[in-house]
Amino acid sequence: SIKMSPSASKGTRTPGSGSKRGRSDGEPSTSGAEEAQDVSRVVYIGNLPHGFYEKQLLGFFSQFGKLTRVRLSRNKKTGKAKHYAFLEFLHPEVARIAADAMDGYFMFSQRLTVKVMKQEAIHPLLFVGANKRFKNVPWRKIERQRHDKERTPEEFAKRIARLVKKDRARQKKIAESGIEYEYTPVEKQLPPRAKKTKLG
């Protein structure tokens, strides 16, 4: 688990400190005006350090109050974190407290950018895939297995046909460009087909 060092804090202020804190259990004493629908409960966090992912975000920011959704932005192909995230708190007052306390806070030499998002800036699909545990996809292993798997005669024939088609297109392109280049086409490199024998 990730632990914060005292020297990592922003000055003498500690996360979650401030004069706006509500009840001792981390939940605010709310009013109708504060719970208005146009008040955002979503916080943007930028410049996150390496190793501070979904589990760490949930554990660390829960000290301010209850979180309903956590989404760390990741690369769709590699799964690597993009070092920014979105948190949704149960109460908008808690979101403001967390943003005020953590904006500019140094975490592992990274200075965080933490802001409460405006309601109109929140996309309806912002939290698609939130609260899900990320699993590393072994792309190399999957590709190796796909490449090495045993193929049926029909699959093998289709694969050879694709190779021949691509090779013919390459030959045509070379000829049209006026380049004199000789090589053995794929078709001539293939083993001869077995002759069918008729039984009398």
Backbone bond lengths (Angstrom), bond angles and torsions (degrees), N, CA, C in turn:
res aa  C-N    CA-C-N  psi(-1)  N-CA   C-N-CA  omega(-1)  CA-C   N-CA-C  phi
1 S - - - 1.451 - - 1.509 110.36 -
2 I 1.320 118.49 155.14 1.460 122.71 -176.54 1.512 109.62 -93.99
3 K 1.328 116.23 128.88 1.454 121.95 179.28 1.517 109.23 -114.99
4 M 1.305 116.33 143.96 1.446 121.91 -179.67 1.511 109.55 -91.12
5 S 1.327 116.46 137.42 1.450 120.47 176.52 1.512 109.51 -91.24
6 P 1.355 118.57 150.66 1.472 120.15 -178.95 1.517 112.51 -58.85
7 S 1.349 117.07 -31.83 1.455 119.79 -177.91 1.508 113.22 -73.59
8 A 1.332 116.55 -10.45 1.466 119.80 -176.93 1.505 112.89 -83.82
9 S 1.327 117.80 -8.21 1.458 120.84 -174.18 1.508 111.72 -76.49
10 K 1.301 115.95 165.64 1.464 123.68 -178.70 1.523 108.24 -88.45
11 G 1.330 115.89 96.59 1.457 119.05 -176.76 1.515 110.28 67.86
12 T 1.334 116.55 -134.00 1.457 121.69 178.68 1.507 111.55 -101.26
13 R 1.342 117.57 1.01 1.454 120.97 -178.08 1.508 110.05 -81.40
14 T 1.291 117.53 137.70 1.460 122.87 177.81 1.508 109.49 -104.21
15 P 1.331 117.87 151.68 1.470 120.07 -179.79 1.511 111.94 -57.49
16 G 1.322 115.21 132.35 1.446 119.27 177.15 1.506 114.05 91.01
17 S 1.373 117.30 -7.41 1.459 119.07 179.83 1.506 109.64 -81.61
18 G 1.321 115.74 159.52 1.455 119.99 179.75 1.513 110.65 146.93
19 S 1.322 115.52 165.62 1.459 120.24 -176.32 1.511 112.72 -84.43
20 K 1.359 117.72 -7.47 1.463 120.25 -175.87 1.517 113.23 -94.01
21 R 1.350 118.49 4.53 1.440 119.42 -177.21 1.520 111.05 -64.49
22 G 1.333 115.53 145.81 1.451 120.54 -178.36 1.504 111.42 -94.59
23 R 1.350 117.50 -124.47 1.445 121.16 -177.45 1.517 110.45 -69.44
24 S 1.314 116.85 162.04 1.456 122.15 -176.75 1.514 112.40 -67.17
25 D 1.333 119.25 -17.99 1.462 120.87 -178.77 1.525 112.46 -87.56
26 G 1.352 117.12 7.04 1.454 120.24 176.84 1.504 113.59 90.84
27 E 1.327 120.22 -5.93 1.456 123.00 178.09 1.522 109.00 -100.36
28 P 1.322 118.56 135.31 1.458 121.82 -174.95 1.515 112.71 -78.54
29 S 1.324 113.89 159.25 1.462 119.61 170.08 1.513 105.69 -88.87
30 T 1.317 117.36 101.29 1.458 121.67 -169.61 1.518 111.44 -92.60
31 S 1.333 113.43 160.77 1.455 121.13 174.92 1.512 108.05 -127.19
32 G 1.321 116.58 170.24 1.456 120.49 -178.34 1.508 112.27 -61.97
33 A 1.331 118.08 -38.26 1.459 120.99 -178.92 1.511 111.26 -67.08
34 E 1.349 115.79 -38.28 1.458 119.99 -177.83 1.519 111.66 -71.81
35 E 1.326 116.98 -26.54 1.456 121.22 -178.53 1.525 112.39 -95.46
36 A 1.347 116.57 16.21 1.465 120.73 179.97 1.518 109.61 -59.85
37 Q 1.313 115.39 149.60 1.459 120.14 -173.19 1.517 113.21 -67.29
38 D 1.341 118.05 -23.00 1.456 119.38 -178.13 1.525 112.03 -82.69
39 V 1.332 118.09 -1.07 1.456 121.65 178.37 1.529 108.38 -90.53
40 S 1.332 116.02 125.11 1.454 120.96 -176.29 1.524 111.75 -79.26
41 R 1.329 114.90 144.39 1.465 121.92 174.93 1.527 110.73 -107.88
42 V 1.348 116.16 7.56 1.461 121.76 -173.85 1.523 110.67 -102.51
43 V 1.314 115.11 133.24 1.464 122.46 -179.63 1.527 109.24 -116.76
44 Y 1.332 115.54 132.66 1.463 121.80 173.02 1.516 108.96 -94.64
45 I 1.338 116.87 134.69 1.462 122.08 177.17 1.517 108.50 -125.11
46 G 1.311 116.86 121.70 1.457 122.11 179.55 1.513 112.53 -117.34
47 N 1.331 115.59 161.42 1.463 123.72 177.98 1.532 112.05 66.24
48 L 1.317 116.37 38.37 1.467 120.69 178.46 1.527 110.47 -69.37
49 P 1.324 117.29 141.43 1.472 120.09 179.85 1.519 111.84 -75.62
50 H 1.328 115.56 160.71 1.455 121.64 176.70 1.517 110.05 -62.41
51 G 1.317 116.98 135.31 1.459 121.16 179.49 1.512 114.36 93.56
52 F 1.333 117.09 -5.76 1.463 120.78 179.08 1.529 107.22 -101.99
53 Y 1.343 114.53 91.99 1.455 120.45 -171.74 1.529 111.19 -112.81
54 E 1.346 117.49 -157.28 1.462 121.64 -173.25 1.529 112.83 -56.61
55 K 1.318 115.82 -48.42 1.465 120.66 -177.77 1.521 111.05 -62.51
56 Q 1.333 116.59 -43.24 1.465 120.82 -179.47 1.531 111.50 -68.43
57 L 1.336 116.05 -39.21 1.475 119.78 177.80 1.527 111.06 -61.18
58 L 1.323 115.61 -46.90 1.460 120.45 -179.52 1.525 110.96 -62.45
59 G 1.324 116.84 -45.62 1.451 120.46 -178.41 1.515 112.90 -66.31
60 F 1.343 116.82 -41.69 1.456 120.11 -175.61 1.527 112.55 -74.21
61 F 1.332 117.17 -46.81 1.468 119.90 -173.93 1.525 112.91 -82.63
62 S 1.322 118.34 -8.15 1.465 120.09 175.44 1.518 111.96 -69.22
63 Q 1.336 117.26 -14.33 1.471 119.74 177.79 1.530 111.45 -66.29
64 F 1.326 117.64 -22.00 1.456 120.61 179.18 1.524 112.11 -83.37
65 G 1.315 117.01 -30.22 1.460 122.15 -177.06 1.517 109.98 162.33
66 K 1.310 115.57 -179.80 1.467 120.66 -175.51 1.523 111.81 -70.08
67 L 1.349 114.84 131.57 1.456 122.12 174.58 1.526 109.05 -99.80
68 T 1.322 116.07 135.85 1.467 119.77 178.45 1.528 112.32 -98.81
69 R 1.345 116.87 -32.95 1.468 119.72 179.49 1.527 110.51 -146.71
70 V 1.325 114.63 142.05 1.468 122.10 178.20 1.520 108.00 -132.11
71 R 1.326 116.21 127.07 1.468 119.74 177.39 1.518 110.22 -136.41
72 L 1.327 115.32 114.51 1.458 122.32 174.16 1.522 107.97 -94.45
73 S 1.310 116.96 128.70 1.463 120.29 -179.28 1.522 109.70 -74.35
74 R 1.339 115.62 129.65 1.461 121.92 -178.90 1.527 110.66 -130.62
75 N 1.318 115.54 156.14 1.456 121.19 174.18 1.520 108.96 -69.20
76 K 1.335 117.44 129.69 1.459 121.16 -174.71 1.529 112.66 -66.01
77 K 1.336 117.05 -30.42 1.460 120.10 -177.70 1.522 112.31 -87.43
78 T 1.330 117.07 -48.27 1.463 120.39 -174.68 1.521 113.40 -94.29
79 G 1.343 116.99 -21.96 1.462 119.94 -177.79 1.511 113.68 81.38
80 K 1.325 118.20 1.41 1.462 120.51 -178.87 1.529 110.44 -72.10
81 A 1.336 114.99 142.65 1.464 120.35 -179.20 1.522 110.74 -68.47
82 K 1.337 115.76 143.44 1.467 121.57 178.15 1.527 111.94 -95.45
83 H 1.341 116.96 5.43 1.463 123.43 173.43 1.532 113.90 70.09
84 Y 1.342 116.63 26.31 1.457 119.19 168.25 1.525 108.30 -145.96
85 A 1.329 115.70 154.82 1.466 119.98 -173.49 1.521 110.25 -148.74
86 F 1.335 114.65 169.08 1.452 122.41 177.61 1.529 108.34 -129.93
87 L 1.308 116.21 130.89 1.460 122.17 178.94 1.522 109.35 -119.62
88 E 1.300 116.09 139.05 1.463 120.41 175.09 1.522 108.45 -116.72
89 F 1.325 116.24 119.68 1.462 122.27 178.63 1.523 109.77 -91.99
90 L 1.312 115.52 160.29 1.456 120.36 178.86 1.527 111.14 -69.24
91 H 1.336 116.44 -33.84 1.464 121.28 -177.70 1.529 110.88 -123.31
92 P 1.328 118.81 138.16 1.472 121.90 -179.62 1.524 112.54 -64.62
93 E 1.331 117.23 -31.74 1.473 120.19 179.82 1.529 110.11 -63.56
94 V 1.319 116.20 -39.78 1.460 120.65 179.26 1.529 110.03 -66.60
95 A 1.325 117.50 -37.88 1.463 121.28 177.36 1.522 110.64 -59.85
96 R 1.331 116.94 -42.31 1.465 120.72 179.20 1.519 111.12 -66.21
97 I 1.330 116.70 -41.73 1.461 120.88 179.63 1.527 110.35 -62.01
98 A 1.332 116.20 -45.62 1.460 120.62 -179.65 1.526 111.39 -62.52
99 A 1.343 117.06 -42.66 1.460 121.09 179.99 1.528 110.93 -65.24
100 D 1.341 116.97 -43.27 1.461 120.72 179.38 1.530 111.18 -63.24
101 A 1.321 116.61 -39.74 1.461 120.94 -176.61 1.526 112.59 -74.07
102 M 1.341 117.61 -34.87 1.461 120.76 -170.10 1.527 114.97 -103.35
103 D 1.318 118.56 -12.51 1.463 120.02 179.02 1.527 109.62 -66.02
104 G 1.306 116.84 121.90 1.463 121.28 -178.15 1.517 113.73 86.61
105 Y 1.313 116.97 2.14 1.469 122.13 -178.69 1.533 109.74 -73.58
106 F 1.336 116.53 134.33 1.462 120.81 179.30 1.521 110.04 -87.95
107 M 1.334 114.91 124.40 1.457 121.42 178.98 1.523 108.00 -129.94
108 F 1.338 116.12 110.30 1.460 121.59 -177.10 1.529 111.21 52.98
109 S 1.302 116.42 49.61 1.471 125.65 178.53 1.524 113.76 68.80
110 Q 1.333 117.67 3.57 1.464 121.66 177.06 1.536 108.95 -102.14
111 R 1.327 115.70 128.61 1.467 120.33 178.57 1.524 109.11 -89.01
112 L 1.311 117.05 114.04 1.459 121.90 -176.31 1.527 112.23 -72.41
113 T 1.327 114.45 147.51 1.457 121.93 169.50 1.524 107.03 -114.02
114 V 1.316 116.80 114.20 1.464 121.42 -175.09 1.529 108.81 -128.34
115 K 1.330 116.14 119.46 1.464 121.15 -177.31 1.530 109.99 -137.58
116 V 1.322 116.03 144.89 1.466 120.72 170.92 1.517 107.68 -78.29
117 M 1.316 117.51 126.38 1.457 121.43 -178.52 1.524 111.29 -77.56
118 K 1.321 115.23 147.81 1.453 119.51 174.50 1.524 109.18 -73.83
119 Q 1.316 115.56 146.30 1.467 120.31 -176.28 1.525 111.96 -57.67
120 E 1.341 116.88 -39.96 1.458 120.04 -177.13 1.534 111.81 -72.59
121 A 1.333 117.93 -14.86 1.465 121.56 -179.75 1.521 112.70 -89.55
122 I 1.326 117.42 -5.59 1.468 121.11 -177.10 1.525 109.46 -86.88
123 H 1.314 116.43 114.41 1.464 122.08 179.64 1.528 109.87 -73.12
124 P 1.323 118.28 142.51 1.474 120.66 179.90 1.530 113.72 -57.63
125 L 1.339 116.26 -27.87 1.471 120.27 -178.17 1.529 112.41 -100.26
126 L 1.321 116.88 15.70 1.469 120.15 -176.05 1.520 112.68 -58.66
127 F 1.327 116.94 -38.70 1.461 120.15 -174.64 1.534 113.27 -103.07
128 V 1.329 116.40 21.93 1.461 119.07 174.28 1.531 108.60 -65.01
129 G 1.315 116.77 126.38 1.458 120.99 -178.19 1.506 114.39 85.53
130 A 1.334 117.10 7.44 1.465 120.53 -179.76 1.526 111.00 -72.93
131 N 1.324 115.31 158.95 1.474 123.41 176.66 1.524 113.42 62.06
132 K 1.319 116.45 23.26 1.462 120.13 177.25 1.522 109.50 -109.87
133 R 1.322 114.82 139.23 1.458 119.57 178.87 1.522 109.14 -74.93
134 F 1.325 115.76 126.41 1.464 119.86 -177.89 1.523 110.47 -78.90
135 K 1.322 114.61 135.51 1.466 121.08 176.76 1.525 108.95 -119.00
136 N 1.334 115.20 129.71 1.458 119.41 177.77 1.524 110.27 -66.07
137 V 1.326 115.59 131.78 1.463 120.77 179.45 1.526 108.43 -95.58
138 P 1.331 119.02 118.55 1.477 121.26 -179.49 1.520 111.72 -77.54
139 W 1.335 116.02 75.62 1.461 120.57 -173.35 1.524 112.10 -59.68
140 R 1.334 118.01 -39.59 1.467 120.71 -178.38 1.522 111.04 -65.28
141 K 1.314 115.59 -41.70 1.465 119.81 179.47 1.521 110.77 -65.20
142 I 1.328 116.62 -42.09 1.470 121.19 179.54 1.525 110.72 -62.94
143 E 1.345 117.09 -43.30 1.459 121.05 -179.55 1.523 110.80 -67.23
144 R 1.335 116.76 -38.95 1.463 120.02 179.05 1.531 110.90 -64.42
145 Q 1.325 115.70 -41.84 1.464 119.55 178.60 1.525 111.17 -65.71
146 R 1.331 115.89 -38.56 1.463 119.70 178.99 1.530 110.76 -64.93
147 H 1.338 114.77 -40.26 1.462 119.55 -178.03 1.531 111.61 -70.76
148 D 1.329 116.61 -36.83 1.464 121.07 -173.12 1.532 114.37 -92.60
149 K 1.302 117.24 -2.77 1.460 118.23 -175.45 1.534 111.05 -67.37
150 E 1.305 115.55 152.14 1.465 120.22 177.70 1.531 109.18 -74.08
151 R 1.333 114.27 136.67 1.457 119.68 -177.74 1.527 110.76 -111.87
152 T 1.304 113.63 149.82 1.463 119.22 175.26 1.524 108.26 -73.81
153 P 1.325 118.49 161.95 1.476 120.11 177.00 1.520 112.82 -55.16
154 E 1.328 116.91 -36.50 1.471 120.61 179.69 1.536 110.58 -66.73
155 E 1.345 116.46 -43.62 1.463 120.55 178.87 1.524 111.02 -64.79
156 F 1.337 116.38 -40.35 1.467 120.62 179.23 1.528 110.53 -64.35
157 A 1.329 117.20 -40.72 1.468 121.40 179.74 1.526 110.85 -64.11
158 K 1.336 116.94 -40.41 1.459 120.81 178.91 1.535 110.89 -65.74
159 R 1.333 115.85 -38.80 1.460 119.96 179.20 1.527 110.85 -64.21
160 I 1.344 116.88 -43.31 1.466 121.26 178.46 1.522 110.40 -63.94
161 A 1.336 116.51 -40.44 1.467 120.87 179.95 1.530 110.56 -61.74
162 R 1.333 116.97 -39.68 1.468 120.58 178.44 1.531 110.75 -65.21
163 L 1.336 116.41 -42.11 1.470 120.44 179.36 1.527 111.05 -62.66
164 V 1.327 116.54 -42.93 1.465 120.95 179.75 1.528 110.45 -64.42
165 K 1.311 116.84 -42.67 1.471 121.27 179.96 1.528 111.13 -62.28
166 K 1.327 117.04 -44.16 1.456 120.89 178.67 1.526 110.98 -64.82
167 D 1.354 116.30 -38.84 1.453 120.13 -179.26 1.523 111.20 -67.05
168 R 1.331 117.34 -39.78 1.469 120.60 177.70 1.532 110.74 -63.26
169 A 1.312 116.42 -41.07 1.464 120.43 178.63 1.531 110.42 -63.73
170 R 1.340 116.65 -38.41 1.464 120.57 178.29 1.524 110.97 -65.81
171 Q 1.334 116.57 -42.16 1.469 120.41 177.91 1.531 111.10 -60.50
172 K 1.313 115.83 -43.49 1.474 120.90 -179.56 1.526 110.80 -63.18
173 K 1.317 116.22 -41.00 1.463 120.48 -179.09 1.525 110.78 -66.28
174 I 1.330 116.08 -39.24 1.463 120.24 178.85 1.524 110.53 -65.12
175 A 1.335 115.99 -42.82 1.475 120.69 -179.29 1.521 111.07 -65.09
176 E 1.324 117.74 -41.23 1.467 121.65 -178.69 1.518 112.15 -67.73
177 S 1.312 116.75 -28.28 1.469 120.18 -179.14 1.524 112.53 -82.93
178 G 1.351 116.28 -4.82 1.462 120.20 177.36 1.515 114.30 79.41
179 I 1.287 117.54 15.79 1.461 121.15 -179.86 1.530 109.25 -89.46
180 E 1.332 115.47 129.70 1.457 120.31 176.62 1.525 108.67 -90.13
181 Y 1.288 114.46 105.47 1.472 119.86 -176.96 1.518 108.92 -143.40
182 E 1.307 115.79 122.66 1.450 119.99 -177.87 1.531 110.17 -111.26
183 Y 1.278 114.82 134.72 1.466 120.97 175.03 1.522 108.03 -156.64
184 T 1.293 115.45 163.13 1.470 119.85 -178.26 1.521 109.40 -81.33
185 P 1.338 117.98 117.35 1.468 119.93 -179.91 1.531 111.79 -60.96
186 V 1.308 114.89 157.79 1.458 120.80 -179.19 1.523 110.75 -59.71
187 E 1.343 116.44 -37.60 1.472 120.63 -177.49 1.527 112.08 -57.80
188 K 1.365 115.85 -40.36 1.456 120.17 -177.88 1.526 113.03 -77.64
189 Q 1.336 115.89 -14.13 1.454 119.79 179.42 1.527 111.97 -88.07
190 L 1.329 115.67 -11.54 1.465 119.50 -178.60 1.528 110.40 -76.25
191 P 1.325 117.27 146.43 1.473 119.82 177.34 1.529 109.93 -66.80
192 P 1.321 116.87 148.98 1.475 119.14 -179.42 1.515 111.19 -64.36
193 R 1.322 114.31 144.91 1.456 119.32 179.14 1.522 110.70 -69.94
194 A 1.294 114.89 144.46 1.467 119.96 178.43 1.521 109.21 -70.44
195 K 1.339 115.20 135.21 1.457 119.25 -179.81 1.525 110.48 -79.13
196 K 1.298 114.35 140.08 1.457 119.39 178.80 1.535 108.95 -81.42
197 T 1.272 115.22 132.75 1.472 119.91 179.03 1.524 109.47 -106.88
198 K 1.308 114.58 135.69 1.471 119.79 179.45 1.537 109.35 -95.93
199 L 1.262 113.54 132.08 1.457 119.05 178.23 1.525 109.37 -88.00
200 G 1.349 117.26 126.25 1.447 120.72 -178.52 1.510 112.74 -80.27
